[in-house]
Amino acid sequence: MIKKKYLPLGSIVLLEGATKRIMIAGYFVKSDDKIYDYCGCLYPEGFLSSDSCLLFNHDQIKKVYYFGYSDNEDKEFKDRLKDFVNGVK
C-alpha cells in the first residue's frame, strides 16, 4: 500500500492495541525482508538501547497526539521518499 503522506519526524502516535505512545524517528525501514513505513521509540523514554527501535505501518496508527515539525526541506524530502517508495513497492 503506497502512502500519500508520511507524518513528520517527531510526531507522537498511539498504535492500535497499544497503551504507550511512540515518537516517529525514521521512515521506510527494512527488517527481515519486510518494509515498514516508520520506525520509532517509546515516548517519552526515547531509544533505550540499540535494539529498541519499533517498526510499524501507517495503518496501525490509531491516534496522532502531536504533529512533528515540517518545513520546505521536509516537504522536499517527502516528495523524494514517495518517489522512491513508489519505485520499490
C-alpha positions in Angstrom: 0.0 0.0 0.0 1.5 3.3 -1.1 1.2 6.2 1.4 0.2 9.6 0.1 1.5 11.4 3.1 4.0 10.5 5.8 3.9 12.1 9.3 6.8 14.3 10.2 9.7 13.1 12.4 8.9 13.8 16.0 5.2 13.1 15.6 3.8 11.3 18.6 1.3 8.5 17.9 -0.6 5.7 19.6 -0.8 2.4 17.7 -3.8 0.1 17.6 -4.0 -2.1 20.7 -1.2 -0.2 22.5 -1.2 1.8 25.7 2.2 3.5 25.2 2.8 6.3 22.8 5.6 6.3 20.1 7.7 9.1 18.6 8.4 8.7 14.9 12.1 8.7 14.3 12.5 7.4 10.7 10.9 6.1 7.6 10.9 3.1 5.2 12.8 0.6 7.3 13.6 -2.9 6.1 13.7 -5.8 8.6 13.6 -9.5 7.8 12.6 -8.8 4.1 9.6 -6.7 5.2 9.4 -2.9 4.7 7.8 -0.7 7.3 6.6 2.8 6.9 8.1 4.1 10.2 10.5 3.4 13.0 10.1 5.0 16.3 10.8 4.9 20.0 8.8 5.0 23.2 7.7 8.4 24.3 8.9 10.0 26.5 11.7 7.5 27.1 13.4 7.6 23.7 15.8 5.0 22.5 16.9 3.0 25.5 19.1 0.6 23.6 20.2 -0.2 20.0 17.5 -2.9 19.6 14.6 -0.7 20.9 13.5 0.6 17.5 9.8 -0.1 17.0 8.7 -0.7 13.4 5.2 -0.1 12.3 3.0 0.9 9.3 0.7 3.9 8.8 -2.4 1.8 9.0 -1.5 0.7 12.6 -1.7 4.3 13.9 -4.8 4.8 16.0 -4.3 8.4 17.1 -1.9 11.2 16.4 -1.1 13.2 19.6 1.4 15.6 18.2 2.3 16.5 14.6 6.1 17.0 14.3 7.9 19.9 12.7 7.7 20.2 8.9 9.2 22.9 6.6 10.2 23.1 2.9 13.2 20.8 3.4 10.9 18.2 5.0 8.4 18.5 2.2 11.1 18.1 -0.5 12.4 15.0 1.3 8.9 13.5 1.5 8.4 14.1 -2.2 11.7 12.1 -2.9 10.7 9.5 -0.4 7.3 9.0 -2.1 9.0 8.6 -5.5 11.5 6.1 -4.0 8.7 4.1 -2.3 6.6 4.0 -5.4 9.5 2.6 -7.3 10.2 -0.1 -4.7 6.7 -1.4 -3.7 
